[in-house]
Amino acid sequence: MEPHAIQRWNERICTVVPPQQLLTLIRQVYFLGRIHISKAGWGVIDNEILFGYRLKGNRLIIQTFLGRISLIPHLANYPSVLRFNQLHKDRINLHIPSHVLHKQKPPPIPKEVIHFSGQNYHYKMEEYTYYDEGNTQNYLYYISIREKAAISPFSIRHFRIIDISNPFVSALTRKALYVLFKKGHIDFILKHILFNKPDRVAQLIASLSSKQGKEV
């Protein structure tokens, strides 16, 4: 990573991160499969942070960080931005006010990454923690799913975000629920199943009640 890139990170992405810590952060998100690289000399982290790079042998060297797509939406179509700059001999303003910059956070790194497989798919579950307004620790899981037949490990078919504080979401797979069970989130699983399959739960309760009545 070039010194200019470190400077631009601290001016356009978030508050100051020491160079070695920033390099470690970039390596971590890369090995988590969260960096998309274009052959045209630019890349994006988490579909949010745009950067420019050059190749030196088999090494990728980041030259600059252009900014966050959420703060500068034009960056979402970076090739068009380059054409605009060349055609009009002008540049889009990439400056971020300090009061906005200080609210930005670096890409989160998971506490744990769990890999597991089903019959047709590979799953990768990343565990994150956060604190709500009451300063209570909560768990967030990001599950990416890809077909076993996929050649690239980064060819994600779809993903799910699971907030343990909110079990009332569309049904999760048995594999995902099993891993959450092993992580100790039993209350989440019970509420989640009751929300998605109330009739099935009612049948099981009725069946158990009937058996207990016969035993008495």
C-alpha positions in Angstrom: 0.0 0.0 0.0 1.4 3.4 -1.0 1.7 6.3 1.5 -0.8 8.3 -0.7 -3.4 5.6 -0.2 -3.0 5.7 3.6 -3.5 9.5 3.4 -6.6 9.2 1.3 -8.1 6.6 3.6 -7.8 9.0 6.5 -9.3 11.8 4.5 -12.1 10.0 2.7 -13.0 6.7 4.4 -12.9 7.1 8.1 -10.9 8.5 11.0 -7.2 7.9 11.2 -6.1 4.3 11.2 -2.3 3.6 11.8 -0.6 2.3 8.6 0.2 -1.3 9.8 -3.3 -1.6 11.3 -4.8 -0.5 8.0 -2.7 -3.0 6.0 -3.8 -5.8 8.3 -7.5 -4.7 8.0 -7.3 -4.8 4.1 -5.7 -8.2 4.2 -8.4 -9.6 6.5 -11.3 -8.3 4.3 -9.5 -9.7 1.2 -9.2 -13.2 2.7 -12.8 -13.0 3.8 -13.8 -12.6 0.1 -15.1 -9.0 0.5 -13.0 -7.3 -2.1 -14.0 -7.2 -5.7 -11.1 -6.5 -8.2 -11.6 -5.1 -11.6 -9.1 -5.6 -14.4 -9.3 -1.9 -15.1 -7.2 -1.0 -12.1 -9.8 -0.4 -9.4 -11.5 -2.4 -6.7 -14.2 -2.1 -4.1 -14.5 -3.3 -0.5 -17.9 -4.4 0.8 -19.5 -2.8 -2.3 -18.8 0.5 -0.5 -15.1 1.6 -0.5 -13.6 2.3 -3.9 -9.8 2.2 -4.4 -7.3 2.3 -7.3 -4.4 -0.2 -7.6 -1.5 -1.2 -9.7 0.2 -4.6 -10.1 3.8 -5.3 -9.5 4.6 -8.9 -10.4 2.1 -11.0 -8.4 1.5 -8.2 -5.9 -1.5 -5.9 -5.8 -0.5 -2.4 -4.5 -3.3 0.0 -3.5 -2.4 3.5 -4.8 -5.4 5.5 -3.6 -8.8 5.4 -2.0 -11.4 7.4 -3.8 -14.2 7.3 -1.2 -17.4 5.7 0.0 -20.2 5.0 -2.5 -22.8 5.7 0.2 -21.4 9.2 0.6 -20.5 9.9 -3.1 -23.1 7.9 -5.1 -21.4 8.8 -8.4 -18.6 6.3 -7.5 -21.0 3.4 -8.0 -20.4 3.8 -11.7 -16.7 4.5 -11.6 -16.0 4.0 -15.3 -18.5 6.7 -16.2 -16.9 9.0 -13.7 -13.5 8.5 -15.4 -15.1 9.2 -18.9 -16.7 12.3 -17.5 -13.4 13.6 -16.1 -11.6 13.0 -19.4 -14.3 14.5 -21.5 -14.9 17.6 -19.4 -11.4 17.9 -18.0 -13.0 18.2 -14.6 -13.1 16.1 -11.4 -15.9 15.1 -9.0 -15.4 16.6 -5.6 -14.3 13.7 -3.3 -13.8 15.8 -0.2 -15.7 14.6 2.9 -16.4 17.1 5.7 -14.7 16.1 9.0 -17.9 15.9 10.9 -19.2 13.3 8.4 -15.8 11.5 8.2 -15.7 11.0 12.0 -19.0 9.1 11.9 -17.7 6.5 9.5 -16.4 3.2 10.7 -13.8 0.9 9.2 -15.0 -2.4 7.7 -16.0 -4.7 10.5 -14.0 -7.9 11.2 -15.9 -10.9 12.5 -15.1 -12.5 15.8 -15.4 -15.9 14.3 -15.8 -17.5 10.8 -17.6 -20.9 10.5 -17.6 -23.0 7.3 -20.1 -25.8 6.8 -21.7 -27.6 3.9 -25.0 -29.1 2.8 -25.7 -31.5 0.0 -25.5 -28.8 -2.7 -24.1 -25.7 -1.0 -21.2 -24.3 0.9 -22.0 -21.9 3.8 -19.8 -19.4 5.4 -21.1 -17.8 8.6 -19.4 -14.7 10.1 -20.1 -13.7 13.7 -20.2 -10.0 14.7 -21.2 -8.3 17.9 -22.6 -4.9 18.5 -24.1 -2.9 21.3 -27.6 -1.4 21.2 -28.8 1.9 22.8 -29.1 0.2 26.1 -25.5 -0.9 25.9 -26.6 -4.6 25.6 -24.3 -6.8 23.5 -26.1 -8.4 20.6 -25.0 -10.9 17.9 -25.1 -10.5 14.1 -24.4 -13.2 11.6 -23.7 -12.8 8.0 -24.2 -16.1 6.0 -22.9 -16.3 2.4 -24.0 -19.3 0.3 -22.5 -20.7 -2.9 -23.0 -23.8 -4.9 -20.5 -26.6 -4.4 -20.1 -26.8 -8.2 -18.9 -23.1 -8.4 -15.3 -22.8 -9.4 -14.4 -19.6 -7.6 -14.7 -19.5 -3.8 -16.0 -15.9 -4.2 -18.9 -16.8 -6.4 -21.6 -16.1 -3.8 -25.1 -17.1 -4.9 -26.9 -15.3 -2.1 -26.6 -14.3 1.5 -28.5 -13.7 4.7 -28.0 -11.4 7.6 -29.3 -12.7 11.0 -29.7 -10.4 13.9 -30.2 -12.5 17.1 -32.3 -9.8 18.6 -34.9 -10.3 15.9 -36.0 -13.9 15.3 -39.1 -12.8 13.4 -37.6 -13.2 9.9 -38.2 -15.6 6.9 -37.3 -19.2 7.6 -33.6 -20.1 7.8 -32.2 -23.4 6.6 -31.8 -26.3 9.0 -28.0 -26.1 8.6 -28.0 -22.5 9.7 -30.3 -23.2 12.7 -28.1 -26.1 13.7 -25.0 -23.9 13.8 -27.0 -21.2 15.8 -28.1 -23.9 18.2 -24.4 -25.0 18.7 -23.6 -21.3 19.4 -26.2 -21.3 22.2 -29.0 -19.2 20.6 -31.8 -21.5 21.7 -34.3 -18.8 22.5 -33.8 -17.3 19.1 -34.4 -20.7 17.4 -37.6 -21.4 19.4 -39.1 -18.0 18.6 -38.0 -18.3 15.0 -39.6 -21.7 14.5 -42.8 -20.6 16.2 -43.0 -17.5 14.0 -42.5 -19.5 10.7 -44.3 -22.7 11.5 -47.0 -22.0 14.1 -49.3 -24.8 12.8 -46.5 -27.4 13.0 -45.6 -26.3 16.6 -49.3 -26.4 17.5 -49.5 -30.0 16.1 -46.5 -31.1 18.1 -47.9 -29.6 21.3 -51.3 -31.3 20.7 -49.5 -34.6 20.1 -47.5 -34.4 23.2 -50.5 -33.4 25.3 -52.4 -36.3 23.9 -49.7 -38.8 24.8 -49.4 -37.4 28.3 -53.2 -37.7 28.7 -53.1 -41.4 27.7 -50.3 -42.1 30.2 -52.3 -40.5 33.0 
